[in-house]
């Protein structure tokens, strides 16, 4: 099947626009269940009434796993922000308000956050066993209401069409603590801009009533989970510094 040139390339898949539909074609090294696993999470978010692209099919294309989904025409808030930094607070307000809508959903029928984070911490190759054990103990001591968490919430996963925003990329979603989800966003933003990260955290706390310290208690756990992703653009030393500062051994 000729899909043409990808419109985006991620760590796990290539994204194509073909016949007014999005085709997410996964890399060969991933488990055979990857496309089904991701599609079920996105279907769950869609079933909760959230603005999420509809899944059309889960299939194989030229032997590769693929998800076919609704195409949402628009631009990511990340791209818009990169050209309009003077409007950063306006767009960050929109992002926070949408994330809070996600966080209102009580979630039980998708992967639990604690299971996901434990698996990631255990697989972080450059983290020693003492830190892994300490971080998992800390994770297991956390108590929270189980809410829907996107797991990779940032401006490039928000597509703006006119005055509507659609949330994409649900593979990392889980049922867990909204404070952890907020810290994950803060961590991702701080890799690009400390100013944007601090603005985001301030706005989320102001709108939700959360204290900054409540969010930051998740710092070493989420930094360790991020290590396991082996993202080429991420600074592993930065993540290790966060872990050592918050969870010294």
C-alpha positions as CSV (number, residue, x, y, z in Angstrom):
1,X,0.0,0.0,0.0
2,X,1.5,3.4,-1.0
3,X,1.0,5.9,1.8
4,X,3.4,8.5,0.5
5,X,5.8,10.5,2.7
6,X,5.3,10.5,6.5
7,X,3.9,13.7,7.9
8,X,5.6,12.9,11.2
9,X,8.1,10.3,12.6
10,X,8.1,9.3,16.2
11,X,10.2,6.9,18.4
12,X,7.8,4.0,17.7
13,X,5.9,4.8,14.5
14,X,5.6,6.8,11.3
15,X,2.4,8.9,10.7
16,X,0.9,9.2,7.3
17,X,-2.0,11.2,5.9
18,X,-3.8,9.2,3.2
19,X,-7.3,9.6,1.8
20,X,-8.2,12.1,4.5
21,X,-7.3,9.5,7.2
22,X,-4.4,9.2,9.6
23,X,-2.3,6.0,9.3
24,X,0.0,5.2,12.3
25,X,2.4,2.5,11.1
26,X,4.5,1.0,13.9
27,X,8.2,0.0,13.8
28,X,9.0,-3.7,13.4
29,X,10.7,-4.2,16.8
30,X,7.6,-3.5,18.8
31,X,5.5,-6.3,20.4
32,X,2.7,-7.7,18.1
33,X,0.1,-6.3,20.6
34,X,1.3,-2.7,20.4
35,X,-1.3,-1.4,17.9
36,X,-4.2,-3.1,19.8
37,X,-2.9,-1.9,23.1
38,X,-2.7,1.7,21.9
39,X,-6.0,1.7,20.1
40,X,-7.9,0.4,23.1
41,X,-6.6,3.3,25.2
42,X,-7.7,5.8,22.6
43,X,-11.1,4.2,22.2
44,X,-11.5,4.4,26.0
45,X,-10.7,8.1,26.0
46,X,-13.2,8.6,23.1
47,X,-15.8,6.6,25.0
48,X,-15.5,9.1,27.9
49,X,-16.7,11.9,25.6
50,X,-13.3,13.5,25.3
51,X,-12.3,15.2,22.0
52,X,-10.2,12.4,20.6
53,X,-9.8,11.1,17.0
54,X,-12.0,8.2,16.3
55,X,-10.3,4.8,15.6
56,X,-11.4,3.5,12.3
57,X,-9.4,0.2,12.1
58,X,-6.5,-1.7,13.5
59,X,-4.8,-3.7,10.8
60,X,-1.5,-4.5,9.1
61,X,0.1,-2.7,6.2
62,X,2.9,-4.4,4.3
63,X,3.4,-6.6,7.3
64,X,3.6,-3.7,9.8
65,X,1.1,-3.0,12.6
66,X,-1.1,0.0,11.9
67,X,-3.9,2.1,13.3
68,X,-6.2,4.0,11.0
69,X,-8.0,6.9,12.6
70,X,-9.9,10.1,11.9
71,X,-7.9,13.0,10.5
72,X,-8.3,16.2,12.5
73,X,-7.4,19.2,10.3
74,X,-5.6,21.9,12.3
75,X,-2.2,22.8,13.9
76,X,-0.8,21.7,17.2
77,X,-0.7,24.3,20.0
78,X,3.0,23.6,20.1
79,X,3.5,24.8,16.6
80,X,1.3,27.8,17.2
81,X,3.2,28.6,20.4
82,X,6.5,28.5,18.6
83,X,5.4,31.4,16.4
84,X,3.4,33.3,19.1
85,X,5.4,33.1,22.4
86,X,3.9,36.5,23.4
87,X,0.6,34.6,23.7
88,X,2.1,31.8,25.7
89,X,-0.1,32.3,28.8
90,X,-3.3,32.3,26.6
91,X,-2.4,29.0,25.0
92,X,-1.2,27.5,28.3
93,X,-4.5,28.4,29.9
94,X,-6.3,26.5,27.1
95,X,-4.0,23.5,27.6
96,X,-4.5,23.4,31.4
97,X,-8.3,23.7,31.1
98,X,-8.4,20.7,28.7
99,X,-6.1,18.7,30.9
100,X,-8.4,19.3,33.8
101,X,-11.3,18.0,31.8
102,X,-9.4,14.8,31.3
103,X,-8.5,14.6,35.0
104,X,-12.2,14.7,36.0
105,X,-12.8,11.3,34.5
106,X,-12.7,8.5,37.0
107,X,-10.8,5.7,35.3
108,X,-10.7,2.0,36.2
109,X,-10.8,-0.1,33.0
110,X,-7.4,0.9,31.6
111,X,-3.8,0.2,32.7
112,X,-3.1,1.4,36.2
113,X,-0.4,4.0,36.5
114,X,1.5,2.2,39.3
115,X,1.9,-0.9,37.1
116,X,3.1,1.2,34.2
117,X,5.6,3.3,36.3
118,X,7.0,0.2,38.1
119,X,7.7,-1.4,34.7
120,X,9.4,1.7,33.4
121,X,11.5,2.1,36.5
122,X,12.7,-1.5,36.4
123,X,13.7,-1.1,32.8
124,X,15.7,2.1,33.2
125,X,19.1,0.8,32.1
126,X,21.2,3.6,33.7
127,X,19.6,3.5,37.1
128,X,21.1,1.3,39.8
129,X,19.1,-1.3,41.7
130,X,19.2,0.7,45.0
131,X,17.5,3.7,43.4
132,X,15.0,1.4,41.6
133,X,14.0,-0.2,44.9
134,X,13.7,3.1,46.7
135,X,11.6,4.6,43.9
136,X,9.3,1.7,43.7
137,X,8.8,1.8,47.5
138,X,8.0,5.5,47.2
139,X,5.6,4.8,44.3
140,X,3.8,2.1,46.3
141,X,3.4,4.5,49.2
142,X,1.4,7.0,47.2
143,X,-2.3,7.3,47.7
144,X,-4.7,8.9,45.3
145,X,-8.0,8.8,43.5
146,X,-7.8,6.9,40.3
147,X,-8.4,9.4,37.4
148,X,-7.7,9.4,33.7
149,X,-4.2,10.6,33.0
150,X,-2.9,11.2,29.5
151,X,0.7,10.4,30.3
152,X,2.3,12.5,27.6
153,X,0.4,15.7,27.7
154,X,2.1,18.6,26.0
155,X,1.2,21.3,23.4
156,X,2.3,19.2,20.4
157,X,-0.4,16.6,21.3
158,X,-3.2,19.2,21.2
159,X,-4.5,20.0,17.7
160,X,-6.4,23.3,17.4
161,X,-9.1,23.6,14.7
162,X,-10.9,27.0,14.8
163,X,-11.9,27.1,18.5
164,X,-11.8,23.4,19.1
165,X,-9.0,21.3,20.5
166,X,-8.4,17.6,19.9
167,X,-6.2,15.5,22.1
168,X,-3.9,13.0,20.3
169,X,-1.4,10.2,21.2
170,X,-3.0,8.2,24.1
171,X,-0.5,5.4,24.2
172,X,0.9,6.4,27.7
173,X,-2.5,7.0,29.3
174,X,-3.4,5.3,32.5
175,X,-5.6,5.3,35.6
176,X,-3.7,7.2,38.2
177,X,-2.8,10.3,40.2
178,X,-3.5,13.6,38.4
179,X,-0.5,15.1,40.3
180,X,1.8,12.6,38.5
181,X,0.3,13.6,35.2
182,X,0.9,17.2,35.9
183,X,4.5,16.6,36.9
184,X,5.0,14.6,33.6
185,X,3.9,17.7,31.6
186,X,6.0,20.0,33.7
187,X,9.0,17.7,33.1
188,X,8.5,17.6,29.4
189,X,8.0,21.4,29.2
190,X,11.1,22.1,31.4
191,X,13.3,20.2,28.8
192,X,12.3,22.9,26.3
193,X,11.7,26.0,28.5
194,X,11.8,26.5,32.2
195,X,9.7,29.6,31.8
196,X,6.9,27.7,30.1
197,X,7.1,24.8,32.6
198,X,6.8,27.2,35.6
199,X,3.9,29.1,33.9
200,X,2.1,25.8,33.3
201,X,2.5,24.5,36.8
202,X,1.5,27.9,38.3
203,X,-1.7,28.0,36.2
204,X,-2.6,24.3,36.9
205,X,-2.2,24.8,40.6
206,X,-4.2,28.1,40.6
207,X,-7.1,26.5,38.7
208,X,-7.1,23.2,40.6
209,X,-6.2,24.2,44.2
210,X,-3.3,21.8,44.2
211,X,-0.1,22.8,45.9
212,X,3.1,22.9,43.9
213,X,4.8,20.6,46.5
214,X,2.1,18.0,45.9
215,X,3.1,17.8,42.3
216,X,6.8,17.9,42.9
217,X,6.7,14.9,45.2
218,X,6.3,12.8,42.0
219,X,9.6,14.2,40.5
220,X,12.0,11.3,41.1
221,X,9.5,8.7,40.0
222,X,8.5,10.4,36.8
223,X,12.2,11.2,36.0
224,X,13.1,7.6,36.4
225,X,10.2,6.5,34.2
226,X,11.4,9.0,31.6
227,X,14.9,7.5,31.7
228,X,13.4,4.2,30.5
229,X,12.1,5.8,27.3
230,X,15.6,6.4,26.0
231,X,14.5,9.5,24.0
232,X,17.6,10.8,22.0
233,X,16.8,14.4,22.6
234,X,16.4,14.0,26.4
235,X,19.2,14.7,28.8
236,X,19.7,11.7,31.0
237,X,22.0,13.6,33.3
238,X,19.2,16.1,34.0
239,X,16.9,13.2,34.9
240,X,19.5,11.5,37.1
241,X,20.0,14.9,38.9
242,X,16.3,15.1,39.6
243,X,16.3,11.6,41.0
244,X,19.4,12.1,43.2
245,X,18.1,15.4,44.5
246,X,14.7,14.1,45.4
247,X,15.5,10.5,46.3
248,X,19.2,10.3,47.6
249,X,20.6,6.9,48.5
